[in-house]
Structures are given as C-alpha cells and as structure tokens.
Amino acid sequence: MTELSRVILRDWQVRKTKAQKQRFIEYLQSRLPGLAVEEGGWPRCRNLVLGDPENADVVFTAHYDTCARLPFPNFITPKNLLIYLLYQLLILIPFFAAAGLLAWCLIRAGVFALLAILLGWFAVFVLIFYVFIFGPANPHTVNDNTSGVLTLCELIAALSEEERSRCAFVFFDHEETGLFGSALFHSRHKKAMKNCLVINFDCVSDGDHILIVQNGKAKRRAGAALGAAFHTAEDKQLHLCGPLEAFYPSDQINFPCAVGVAALNKAPVLGLYMTRIHTPRDTVCDERNFSFLVEGVQRFLRLYEANND
C-alpha cells in the first residue's frame, strides 16, 4: 500500500461526526491536490470529488462516512436473500418485544390501549434510530468502509496521468444513514451519469471471494471487459454477477449504469457472506485485495477504452 493509505488506516478510521469528517477532509485535501467538496442536500452531505465527473468515462466511488458501533454485526449474504432477510428479522425481534412490553406496562398503568401501543412503537423506533445511526462511533472501520477509501487512494496513485484524465473519483458522504451522498451526487450530475459507468467499492478488505455485481446497463456496456480484466487468481476467487444473481446494498444502486464491488467469505449453506462490519471486530485488512482490484482496474480501463472507441 502507499504511504497515504497506511496513514489513513492508522489514524483516520473514525469519520462519523461532522467534526471528524471535517478533519479528514482537510487531511485528504492536503494529500490529494484538486480534491473538491460538493455540499448540499439533507442531511447535509459533503461529497469529495477528484477529476471531472461531467466528462469522465468511468467514475470510481466509495463512501467515507463510518457507522455507529452495534452490539451485533451487519450480516450480509448477497446471493442468499432468504438468509439475509431472516437475519434482519432476527435483529428486529428484541425491538418488537420491547415495544410490546412497554405498551403492556403503559396499559397496566392506566393508559388507553391504542395510545399505549403507539407510544411503545414510537419509543422503539427512536431507540432503533439511536442504535443504528446516532450511537457512538465504531472505533474500527477497516472493511466498512476504510477499505473503499484506500482502494480509491491506491487507484489514484497507480493510474497514469492519461488514465486519470478519463476517470473521476468520488468519496460519498452519508451512505450509512441511507445512501444520501450518492443520491445527491446523482441528482447534481444526472445527465452525465445517465451513460457514465460507476464502479463502487464498499467493504473490499475482508475475504478471498471478490464479488462484482453489475446492473443491467452496466452488464451490457462493460460486462465483457470486466470479465476479461478481473479473473480468478491463485488466492482470490472472482464472482461476476448480473442484476438477478446477487444483491449488494450500497451506493451503486443510485446510478443507472453501475457496478458494486465487495470482498466476502464463503461457507456451506450460507454461500458468500460478510460479517464483523459495524462492530469493533472490523479490523481485517488483506492488502492482496487492493492489489487484485488495482491491477484489475488497470486492465479494465484498457479494454473498456478499446471497446468504446
């Protein structure tokens, strides 16, 4: 990894509050001349943009905001939707039980039943928002999504000046609160993004199985080049999927021609899975993943340019 990536990994893993983000933005601007801030929307987003997205052939993206510390991991199974939904339901069961218990206590105290139920659910929704969004910052964010930030930094350092001139790099804000940063960026550059390929890196440092999920338009425009540029290596297994083969919830879903990239592990029954993120156990950084992705992107840009000349 470059020296910039090592410093970010060592000193800048927490980027949750406005002040923490501001300090990180100032540091990144000191290391990446030309990095601009696009600000706006609600909640107030500060997207960081290097290059010219209005004229880029490819926009590489990753979110730089980080999450609250949760008592349980965000468990994702992109090719096993049933397991994914069951896990999300399992997480919510204690909150539902708390709503019922609170409502019962209020009824016992003499509160009208309907009002007690509404108050119980309101209190639990406030608790959910606090736990998932407004709680204390997760102290370790190596995979989610410091790894995506590092991938962009590694790409910026590795690509030639001519290659960078055809690309733009965007660090999104407020992914963790609901993909607001990428939605703002799309609305600001809607005409340019209609046909521009967006490749989003989110959680790419923990796992030997590299998942590349393309939506329909991206598959038609870039699927052949992606398949030729990224291929299974001795220690990394590639999974190149179309829009109906895997679901990976990240910023790329806000764009009409987009690809999402993630690293996962694999187990029987579960298939590809991701764990540890959103907890203090998010500490795994496999530097081989960055090399795999950067080298693949370099091959891809050559092929993509040739195919679109």
N, C-alpha and C positions, 0 to 999 in steps of 0.2 A: 504494500500500500504506500501511497505518497505520504509525505510528512504532514500535509494538511489533513488527510483522513485520520492519521494516527492522533493528531491533536484533538480533532472533533470527537473521536472515540474516547479519548482520555478525559477531556474537560467539558464537553458540551452535550452530554446525553439528556439533560433535563431542559426541555423547551416547551413548557406548558403555560405559564402565566405571561401576561403582556410584557412584563419587565424582563423575564428570562428570554423571551423571543427577541426583544429589542437588543439585548446584549449579544445574542447570537447573530442577529442580522448585521450588527456593526462589525463583528469579527469577520463574518463571511465576506462582507463588502471590502474589508481591508485585505483580504486574500484573493478575491476574485474581482479585479477591476472591471467596471461596466455593469456590475450586478445592480439591477434597478428594483425598486419596490413599487408594486401596483397595489393600491389600498382602496378598500371600499366594501360595500355590502353589509349584510347583517347576518351573524355577528361580524364585527369589524375584522376583515381579513387583510393580511399583508402577504401577498404572494411575491416571491423573489424570482426575477426573470433575467436570464443572461442570454443575449442574442436577440434576433428579430423574429418573433413568432408569426408575424404577418407574412413573411416571405420564406419561412423555413419549409423544408421538405419533410422533416421529422422533428417532433418536439418530445424530448425526454423529460419525464416528470417523476417526482417523489414528494410525499408530504413531509414537512419538517416539524410540525407540531407533535407533541407527545401526550400520552394518555395519563389518566388517573391510575393510582395503584389499586388493583382489585384483589379481593380475597380468593379469587378463582381465575384461572386463565381463560382468555378468549380462545375457545377451541374451534378450529375451522377444518372442515373436510370438503374441499371443493368438488370432489367427484362422488360424494356420498351425501346427497341433500337430506335424506331421511335422518341420518345420524346428526347432521348439523342442526336440523330443526328440533330434534329431540333434546339435544344438549341445551339449546336456547330455552326450551320449555322448562327443563330441569332447573336452570338458573333462576327462572322466574317463580317457581313454586314457593320458595320461602317468602317472597314478597307478597304473593297472593295470600298465603297463610297469615302473614302479618296483617294484611288488610281485613281479613275475616275476623281475626282475634280482636283488633281494635274496634271494629264495628260491634262485635258482641259485647265488649266492655262498655261501650257507649250506650247500647240498648239497656244493658243491666243498670246503668247509671240513670236511666230515665229519658234518654234522648230518643226522639221519634225515629222509628226504624229506618225509613228511607234516608233521612238526614245522616244517621249514623253510618250507613253504608257508603254514602257519598263522601263523608269526612274520612272514613277509613281508606277508601281508594285514593282520595286526594293526598293524604299523608304518605301513602306508599309510593305514589308517583313522584312526590317531592324527594323521598328517600332514594328512589331509583336514579333520578337525575343527579342527586348529590354523589352517590356511589360511583356511577359510570362516567360522569363528566366533571363535576366540581370538586371531587375529592382530592386528597393530597397527591402530588405528582409521583409517578412511578420513578424510583431512583435509577433503574436500569432499563434502557430502551434500545439495546444493541440491535435487535432484529426489527422492532417496530418503533420508529422507522429510521433509526440512525443508519441502518444498512442501506436504505434507499438513498439517503443523503450522501453517504460515502460513494455509492455507485455513480451518482451524478458527478461528484468531485473527481473520481477516478476517470470517468469518461472525458471530462473537460481537459484533464491533464494528458490523456493518452491520444486523443484525436488530433490530427494535423490541423493547421490553420484553415486549410481549404475545406476539410471535413466539417469543422466547427461552423464555417460560414454558411453551411446548408442546414444547420441544426439550431434549435433553441433549447434551453434548459430551464425548467420551471420547478421551484420548490413551493409546494402548496401549503397554505395555512388551513387550519380548522377542518382537517379530514376527520379527526377523532370525534368532533362534535356533530358530524353529519355531512361531510363532503362539501362544505360550503366554499372553501377556497377554490376548488376545481370548478364548481358551478359558476362562481364569479368570473374566473378566467375564461370559461367558455362563453359566457354572456358578453364579455368585453371583446372577444376575438371570434365571434360566432361565424362570420363569413370566412375567415381564414381557416378556422378549424373544421369547416364543412368537408374538406378533402385532405386536410393535413393528417398524417399518421402520428398518433400519440402513443408513446410507449412508456408505461408507468411501472416503476419499481417500488414494491411495498413488501417488506419482510423477506429479504433475499439472503440472509446470512446464516440461517439455521436449517440445514437439511441438504441431502445429496440428490434430491429429486427436484429439478428445476421445471416449474410449471409456467407455460406461456399460453395464456388464454386470449384468443382473438375474437372480436365481434365479427359479424358477417361482412361488413365493408372492408375491415382490415384483412380478413382472410382472403378476400378476392384480390385486393391490391398488393398485399405483402406476404401472403401465406407461403408462396413458393420460395421467396427469398429468405424468410425466417427459417423454413425447414432446411434449406441448404446451408445457412450460416450457423445455426445452432444445432449441434448434433451431440448425441450421447458420447461422453468421454470415458476414459478409464475409470474415473471415480465419481462421475456425475451422470445421472440419468435424465434425459430430456423428455418432457411430456408436452407436446404441441397440440393444443385442443381448440376446437371450434366452439361457437357460442352455445351449442346444446350439449357439449360434452363435459363442461365444468363451469362452476360459478365461483368467481372470486370477487368479493365485495370491496372495491377500492375506487380510487378517483377516476380510473379509466371509464367507468360506466357513464360518466357525464359527457362523453365525446362520441361522435358518430363513427369515427374510424380509429379504433383504439385497441391496444394490447395491454394486458396486465401480466406482470412477471412476479413470481414468488418462489421461494425455496421451501420444500416440505420434506417430511419424513414419510415412511411408508410402513404399514403394519397389516397383517391379515384382518379381514373383515372391514376394518376402517378404511383401508386404501391409503391414499395420500392424506396427511393430516399435519396440522400446525398447532403447537401448544406453547406454553410458557409466556407468550406475549401478554401484556397488561399486568404482569406480576414482577416482583423483584428478581425472579429467576430468568428474566430475559437478558442473558449475558453471553449467548453463544455467537461468536464471530468467526466464521470459516472464511479465511481470506481467499481460499481457492475459488469460492463463489464469485468474488469480484473479478478475478482473472478470467473465469469462464464467461462472465457476462460482457466484460470489456472486449475480449477477443472476438466474441460472437457478434457484438455490435459493429466492430470494425469490418468484419466480413460482410455483415448485413448491409452496411451503407454502400459498399462497393457493388454488391449485387442489386440493391434497390435502385441505385442510380442508373446502372446499366439497363435494368428492366423498364425504367420510366423515361429514358432518353427518347 
